[in-house]
Amino acid sequence: MRRLVLALALTALAAAALLSVAATARAQVVTLSAGHEYGVQLQAGTASEGTPLEYKSGPVVHSNASYAIYWDPANTYAGWESLTSGFLEGVAHTSGPNVLSNVYAVATQYADASGKVAYSSSFRGAYTDVDPLTGAGHCTGTTPPALCVSDAQIRTELSKYISANGLPVGLNPSGGGPTPIYFVFTPPGTTVCLGATLSAGYCSEPGGTEPPLCSYHSFTTVNSNTVLYAVLPTEPVSPTTQMVACQNGTALEEPNKNPADVTVNEIADEQIATATDPLFNGWVGPSKEEVPDKCRYNFLPLNPGGRLSGEFWNNSIESNHYYLNDEFNQAALTEGYPGSPCLNTVTEEPEFTAPTPVHAGEPVTFNATASYVDLGIAKYNWEFGPGETAEVNCEGRTPTYSKTPAECNAASGTGNPNSVASVVHKYAHSGSYEVKLTVIDDGGNSAVATHTITVVPTQLEEEEAKANAKREAEEKATREAAEKANREAEEKAKSPAAIESAKRAAEAKAAAAVPAPVAAASVATTSLKTALSGGLTVRYSVNEQVTGSFEVLLTSSVARQIGLHGTPATGLPVGSAPQIIIAKAILVTTAGGHNTVKIQFGKKTAALLHKLHKVSLMVRLVVRNASSRTPVSTTVWSVVTLH
């Protein structure tokens, strides 16, 4: 309940923050008279966070490789280049499947027909372009600054630099490699304009008819291939009103005490905007807003590390702190819980309830509605026990492809049954079972929750148990009669030889009257992680009271690879590879029946096995008649592969 209250509170704060800045939030896709399009982060504009983005059928970037191009012949970046390049490097090192700890995880819910915007990034280094800025020309118009370059001039310089250095080009290359994204930084004191006229606006300095910009992204063509790029005009050395307007609109926050903190936030926004809308026909809102534009000026949660005002941070990437704008969560428009439209990290916590007790043969419902999943449910996978599964699949619904989001519900999901969050299952036999729920969200991220349930016997199983007990009593009476006959023969015999002969005859008779116990065993655990942390669960059944032992065996060659030592195993099946004993458990029963046992691994053994991604183990069960003076043994083998 506390988490629900917190989620609702954060959602309310986010919505209130969005509404409070609706008149000043700034970003949009603009088209100049020459026909070139730009995704621009402006210092003024409008936003409509309550409406969904629309998928325009164009491509998205499935994985990216970032390049930092510093157009800086005068080497003026020394004070902050390490922060911007270090941020791109940290984003790359942190990226990977199921990484939910920063804003980039929010973008994974957006996709095109061939795949999602995976959080898969690499950093290909920083490059310094020493071509003179003066050679690029100046902007025209009213009182142009000393240095002012247009986007056309930046495109020309970028094309020249890529060609001269043999840098990669292309969007979603057919070979499967990452898409290069070029981040072009201009030095402090340089004004950047989309067009060539300063008075027309869309420049990094105010004064034109259109509002000033903070950064922008677009695309061009180099050697007949598409090149994606973003332009980051460098912030001044000292704080300005424009820097505040390009960050949160209220007060400047510098967790690294560096003006480049503002530029870092623009890098994150442009990288996500480029990935979700590279050609401006990907994910765009009705007012031409892109993914980062829906939650501008939202920076929750604030101050998680207890920093002072002016040094707030809300993302930690490779132990470095950054103040990054929230990103828009499309699923919040349809998912009632948690329903957070603006996220800085992503939460995925599957939970389900299971009734108790559970009776064999009766239907039992498992309910997953308590799961906390920010990005919306794409799939529920249920595992009730060995070989028994169910799936509810909502991957084909929006917000993956369509314009109008739709919740994963009984109409959009497929599986058994089709109630989405709940499934019904019957257990045919009593015993202990581990139930596992795997939740996959709209970003392809997955998480697992498990519960162990106990299924009580049916009336038929109870009758079978009584029959087994009766049979065991009869067998016990037979054994006792044989033992009595042996004693009587000893008393009647007159010589030591007769006594010994009678004893041998009685033992042979008793052994013939005692059948070997019947036993069976199977390994229930399939997860290596579960086995190492909680033990290897083995189900077994016996037909009478027995004593015995379990042994877990590992192939000697695998043991040598990981440095694990143990006692060599003997009595292996013909043709088996050499094995060592790595774990044991004692078995003592008071009657026949079936049950489970957990075989624990030692800490050192578990640590060495943890090196393996998959391992095959042999489990040997040896049982003997517990109440016979001449016990007969039975050996059962099981083989399991843990992943």
Residue pairs with C-beta under 8 A, 6 or more apart in sequence:
3 372
4 337
4 338
7 337
7 338
7 339
7 340
7 372
8 338
10 300
10 301
10 340
11 332
11 338
11 339
11 340
11 341
13 300
14 295
14 298
14 300
14 326
14 340
14 341
14 342
15 49
15 341
17 297
17 298
17 300
17 342
18 25
18 47
18 49
18 294
18 295
18 297
18 298
18 341
18 342
21 47
21 249
21 296
21 297
22 46
22 47
22 48
22 49
23 46
24 44
24 45
24 249
24 297
25 45
25 46
25 47
25 293
25 296
25 297
26 41
26 42
26 43
26 44
26 45
26 211
26 214
26 245
26 296
27 39
27 40
27 41
27 42
27 45
27 47
27 289
27 290
27 292
27 293
27 296
28 39
28 40
28 42
28 45
28 287
28 288
28 289
28 293
29 37
29 38
29 39
29 40
29 277
29 280
29 284
29 288
29 289
29 290
30 37
30 38
30 40
30 194
30 202
30 288
31 37
31 38
32 38
32 194
32 195
32 202
33 195
34 195
36 151
36 194
36 218
37 218
37 280
38 151
38 194
38 202
38 216
38 217
38 218
39 216
39 217
39 218
39 270
39 273
39 274
39 277
39 280
39 290
40 194
40 202
40 213
40 215
40 216
41 213
41 214
41 215
41 216
41 246
41 266
41 269
41 270
41 292
41 293
41 296
42 211
42 212
42 213
42 214
43 206
43 211
43 212
43 213
43 214
43 242
43 245
43 246
44 211
44 245
45 211
46 287
47 287
47 289
47 293
47 294
47 296
48 285
48 286
48 287
48 289
48 294
49 294
49 295
49 328
49 341
49 342
50 333
51 285
51 286
52 285
52 330
52 333
52 399
52 403
52 404
52 405
53 110
53 283
53 284
53 285
53 289
53 290
53 291
53 294
53 328
53 330
53 399
54 283
54 284
54 285
54 286
54 403
55 112
55 282
55 283
55 401
55 402
55 403
56 281
56 282
56 283
56 284
57 112
57 113
57 281
58 112
58 277
58 278
58 279
58 280
58 281
58 282
59 112
59 114
59 171
59 172
59 278
59 279
59 282
60 110
60 111
60 112
60 115
60 116
60 117
60 275
60 276
60 277
60 278
60 282
60 283
61 117
61 171
61 172
61 179
61 181
61 228
61 274
61 275
61 276
61 278
62 114
62 115
62 116
62 117
62 118
62 120
62 172
62 179
63 118
63 120
63 121
63 122
63 177
63 178
63 179
64 120
64 121
64 122
64 178
64 179
64 180
64 181
64 271
64 274
64 275
65 121
65 122
65 123
65 124
65 168
65 177
65 178
65 179
65 180
65 181
66 88
66 91
66 92
66 121
66 122
66 123
66 124
66 180
66 181
66 183
66 271
67 124
67 125
67 127
67 167
67 180
67 181
67 182
67 183
68 84
68 85
68 88
68 125
68 126
68 127
68 183
68 185
69 126
69 127
69 129
69 158
69 161
69 182
69 183
69 184
69 185
70 77
70 81
70 126
70 127
70 128
70 129
70 185
70 187
71 129
71 131
71 133
71 154
71 157
71 184
71 185
71 186
71 187
72 128
72 129
72 130
72 185
72 186
72 187
73 129
73 130
73 131
73 132
73 133
74 187
75 128
76 187
76 188
76 189
77 185
77 187
77 234
79 237
79 258
79 260
80 234
80 258
80 259
80 260
80 263
81 126
83 256
83 258
83 260
83 261
83 264
84 185
84 232
84 260
84 263
84 264
84 267
85 123
85 126
86 320
87 264
87 267
87 268
87 317
87 320
87 322
88 123
88 183
88 267
89 123
90 317
90 318
90 320
91 102
91 104
91 121
91 123
91 268
91 271
91 317
92 121
92 122
92 123
93 123
93 318
94 101
94 102
94 317
94 318
95 104
95 119
95 120
95 121
95 122
96 119
96 120
97 118
97 119
97 444
97 445
98 445
98 446
98 447
99 105
99 119
100 345
100 346
100 347
100 348
100 445
101 315
101 316
101 317
101 345
102 315
102 316
102 317
102 324
102 344
102 345
103 268
103 272
103 315
103 324
103 325
103 326
103 327
103 343
103 344
103 345
104 119
104 121
104 268
104 271
104 272
105 119
105 345
105 346
105 443
105 445
106 272
106 326
106 327
106 328
106 329
106 343
106 344
106 346
106 374
106 375
106 443
107 117
107 119
107 272
107 275
107 276
107 291
107 327
107 443
108 116
108 117
108 118
108 119
108 375
108 442
108 443
108 444
108 445
109 116
109 117
109 329
109 330
109 331
109 375
109 376
109 399
109 400
109 441
109 442
109 443
110 116
110 117
110 275
110 276
110 282
110 283
110 291
110 330
110 399
111 117
111 400
111 401
112 282
113 401
114 172
116 400
116 443
116 444
117 275
117 276
118 444
119 443
120 178
121 178
121 271
122 178
124 180
127 161
127 165
129 157
129 161
131 157
131 160
131 161
133 147
133 149
133 186
133 187
133 190
134 147
136 149
136 153
136 154
136 156
136 157
137 149
137 150
137 153
138 144
138 147
138 148
138 149
139 145
139 148
139 149
139 150
139 191
139 193
139 196
139 197
139 198
139 203
140 196
140 197
140 198
141 197
141 198
141 199
141 200
141 208
142 198
142 199
142 207
143 198
143 207
144 191
144 198
145 189
145 190
145 191
145 198
145 205
146 189
147 189
147 190
147 191
148 190
148 191
148 192
148 193
148 198
148 203
149 186
149 190
149 191
149 192
149 193
150 192
150 193
150 194
150 195
150 196
151 192
151 193
151 194
151 195
151 216
151 218
151 231
152 196
154 184
154 186
154 192
154 229
154 231
155 220
155 229
158 182
158 184
158 220
158 222
158 227
158 229
159 220
159 222
159 227
161 167
162 169
162 182
162 222
162 227
163 222
163 223
167 180
167 182
168 177
168 180
169 180
169 222
169 223
169 225
169 226
169 227
170 179
170 180
170 225
170 226
170 227
171 179
171 219
171 226
171 228
171 278
171 279
172 179
173 179
179 228
179 278
180 227
180 228
181 228
181 229
181 230
181 271
181 274
181 275
182 227
182 228
182 229
182 230
183 229
183 230
183 232
183 267
183 270
183 271
184 229
184 230
184 231
184 232
185 232
185 234
185 263
186 192
186 231
186 232
186 233
186 234
187 234
188 234
188 235
188 236
188 237
189 236
190 233
190 234
191 198
191 203
191 204
191 205
191 233
192 203
192 204
192 213
192 231
192 233
193 200
193 202
193 203
193 204
193 208
194 202
194 203
194 213
194 216
195 202
197 208
198 205
198 207
198 208
199 207
199 208
199 209
200 208
200 209
200 210
201 207
201 208
201 209
201 210
201 211
201 212
202 208
202 210
202 211
202 212
202 213
203 212
203 213
204 212
204 213
204 214
204 233
205 212
205 242
206 212
206 242
212 242
213 233
214 233
214 242
214 245
214 246
214 266
215 230
215 231
215 232
215 233
215 246
215 266
215 269
215 270
216 230
216 231
216 270
217 228
217 229
217 230
217 231
217 270
217 273
217 274
218 228
218 229
218 230
219 226
219 227
219 228
219 229
219 278
219 279
220 226
220 227
220 229
221 227
226 279
228 274
228 278
230 267
230 270
230 271
230 274
232 263
232 266
232 267
232 270
234 260
234 263
235 243
235 246
235 259
235 260
235 262
235 263
236 243
236 259
237 259
238 259
239 252
239 259
243 252
243 259
243 262
244 250
244 251
244 252
246 262
246 265
246 266
247 253
247 261
247 262
247 265
247 323
248 297
248 299
248 323
249 297
250 297
251 309
251 310
252 262
252 310
253 261
253 299
253 310
253 311
253 312
253 313
253 323
254 261
254 262
254 310
254 311
254 323
255 261
255 307
255 311
255 312
255 313
255 321
255 322
255 323
256 320
256 321
256 322
257 311
261 322
261 323
264 322
264 323
264 324
265 322
265 323
265 324
265 325
268 292
268 322
268 324
268 325
269 292
269 325
270 292
272 291
272 292
272 327
273 290
273 291
273 292
273 293
276 282
276 283
276 290
276 291
277 283
277 284
277 290
277 291
283 290
283 291
284 290
285 293
285 294
291 327
291 328
292 325
292 327
292 328
293 328
294 328
294 341
294 342
295 325
295 326
295 327
295 328
295 341
295 342
296 325
297 325
298 325
298 326
298 342
299 312
299 314
299 323
299 324
299 325
299 326
299 344
300 314
300 326
300 342
300 344
301 314
301 344
302 312
302 314
303 309
303 312
303 313
303 314
304 313
304 314
305 313
305 316
305 321
307 313
307 321
312 323
313 321
313 322
313 323
314 322
314 323
314 324
314 344
315 321
315 322
315 323
315 324
315 344
315 345
316 322
324 344
326 342
326 343
326 344
327 342
327 343
327 344
328 341
328 342
329 340
329 341
329 342
329 343
329 374
329 375
330 376
330 399
330 405
331 374
331 375
331 376
331 399
331 405
331 442
332 338
332 339
332 340
332 341
332 374
333 341
333 405
334 376
334 399
334 405
334 406
334 407
335 373
335 376
335 377
335 407
336 407
337 372
338 347
338 372
338 374
340 374
343 374
346 374
346 375
346 441
346 443
346 445
347 372
347 373
347 374
348 372
348 373
348 374
348 375
348 439
348 441
348 445
348 446
348 447
349 371
349 372
349 373
349 447
349 449
350 368
350 371
350 373
350 437
350 438
350 439
350 447
350 448
350 449
351 368
351 370
351 371
351 372
351 449
352 366
352 367
352 368
352 370
352 371
352 435
352 437
352 449
352 451
353 366
353 367
353 370
354 364
354 366
354 435
354 451
354 453
355 364
355 365
356 453
356 454
357 454
357 455
357 456
358 364
358 427
358 453
358 454
358 455
358 456
359 455
359 456
359 458
360 427
360 428
360 429
360 430
360 455
360 456
360 457
360 458
360 461
361 426
361 427
361 428
361 458
362 426
363 424
363 425
363 426
364 424
364 425
364 426
364 427
364 453
365 422
365 423
365 424
366 382
366 422
366 423
366 424
366 425
366 435
366 437
367 421
367 422
368 380
368 421
368 422
368 437
368 439
369 421
369 422
371 377
371 421
371 437
371 439
371 449
373 439
373 441
374 441
375 441
375 442
375 443
375 445
376 399
376 407
376 408
376 441
376 442
377 394
377 408
377 420
377 421
377 439
377 440
377 441
377 442
378 393
378 394
378 395
378 400
378 408
378 440
378 441
378 442
378 444
379 391
379 392
379 393
379 394
379 395
379 438
379 439
379 440
380 391
380 392
380 415
380 420
380 421
380 423
380 437
380 438
380 439
380 440
381 389
381 390
381 391
381 437
381 438
381 439
381 440
382 389
382 390
382 391
382 423
382 425
382 435
382 436
382 437
383 389
383 434
383 435
383 436
383 438
384 390
384 425
384 427
384 433
384 435
385 427
385 433
385 434
385 435
385 524
386 522
386 524
386 526
388 425
390 415
390 416
390 423
390 425
391 415
391 416
392 408
392 413
392 414
392 415
392 418
392 419
392 420
392 423
393 413
393 414
393 415
394 408
394 412
394 413
394 414
394 420
396 412
397 406
397 408
397 412
398 404
398 405
398 406
399 405
399 442
400 442
406 412
408 420
409 420
410 418
410 419
410 420
413 420
415 423
416 423
417 423
417 424
427 433
427 455
429 455
429 461
429 594
430 455
430 456
430 457
430 458
430 461
430 594
431 454
431 455
431 539
431 594
431 595
431 596
432 452
432 453
432 454
432 455
432 537
432 596
433 452
433 453
433 454
433 455
433 524
434 450
434 451
434 452
434 524
434 525
434 530
434 537
435 450
435 451
435 452
435 453
436 448
436 449
436 450
437 448
437 449
437 450
438 446
438 447
438 448
439 446
439 447
439 448
439 449
440 446
450 530
457 465
465 591
465 592
465 593
468 543
468 544
468 591
468 592
468 593
469 591
469 592
471 543
471 544
472 543
472 544
472 545
472 591
472 592
475 514
475 515
475 544
476 627
478 513
478 514
479 510
479 513
479 514
479 627
479 628
479 629
482 506
482 509
482 510
482 513
483 506
483 510
483 629
485 506
485 509
486 502
486 503
486 506
486 507
486 509
486 510
489 502
489 503
489 505
489 506
490 499
490 502
490 503
492 502
493 499
493 501
493 502
507 630
510 628
510 629
510 630
511 630
511 632
514 625
514 628
514 630
514 631
514 632
515 632
516 625
516 632
516 633
516 634
517 542
517 543
517 544
517 546
517 623
517 624
517 625
517 632
517 633
517 634
518 542
518 543
518 544
518 634
519 540
519 541
519 542
519 543
519 546
519 548
519 621
519 623
519 634
519 636
520 540
520 541
520 636
521 538
521 539
521 540
521 541
521 550
521 619
521 621
521 636
521 638
522 538
522 539
522 540
522 638
523 536
523 537
523 538
523 539
523 617
523 619
523 638
523 640
524 537
524 538
524 539
524 596
525 531
525 535
525 536
525 537
525 640
525 642
526 640
526 641
526 642
526 643
527 642
527 643
528 609
528 610
528 612
528 613
528 614
528 615
528 642
528 643
531 601
531 642
532 601
532 606
532 609
532 610
533 606
534 598
535 598
535 599
535 600
535 601
536 552
536 583
536 598
536 599
536 601
536 617
536 619
536 640
537 596
537 597
537 598
538 550
538 596
538 597
538 598
538 599
538 619
538 621
538 638
539 594
539 595
539 596
540 587
540 594
540 595
540 596
540 597
540 621
540 636
541 592
541 593
541 594
541 595
542 589
542 592
542 593
542 594
542 623
543 592
544 591
544 592
544 625
544 626
545 589
545 590
545 591
545 592
545 625
545 626
545 627
546 587
546 588
546 589
546 623
546 624
546 625
546 626
547 587
547 588
547 589
547 623
547 624
547 626
548 586
548 587
548 588
548 621
548 622
548 623
548 624
548 633
549 584
549 585
549 586
549 587
549 621
549 622
550 584
550 585
550 586
550 587
550 597
550 599
550 619
550 620
550 621
551 569
551 581
551 583
551 584
551 619
551 620
551 622
552 581
552 582
552 583
552 584
552 599
552 601
552 617
552 618
552 619
553 569
553 572
553 579
553 580
553 581
553 582
553 617
553 618
553 619
553 620
554 564
554 566
554 579
554 580
554 582
554 615
554 617
554 618
555 577
555 578
555 579
555 616
556 568
556 577
556 578
556 579
556 580
557 577
557 578
558 612
558 615
559 565
559 566
559 580
559 582
562 608
562 609
562 611
562 612
563 608
564 580
564 582
564 605
564 608
564 609
565 580
566 580
566 581
566 582
567 580
567 581
568 578
568 579
568 580
568 581
569 578
569 579
569 580
569 581
569 620
571 635
572 578
572 579
573 637
576 618
579 618
582 601
582 605
583 599
583 600
583 601
583 602
583 605
584 599
585 597
585 598
585 599
585 600
587 597
587 621
587 623
588 626
589 595
589 626
599 619
601 609
609 615
613 643
614 641
614 642
614 643
615 641
615 642
616 639
616 640
616 641
616 642
617 639
617 640
617 641
617 642
618 637
618 638
618 639
619 637
619 638
619 639
619 640
620 635
620 636
620 637
621 635
621 636
621 637
621 638
622 633
622 634
622 635
622 636
623 633
623 634
623 636
624 631
624 632
624 633
624 634
625 631
625 632
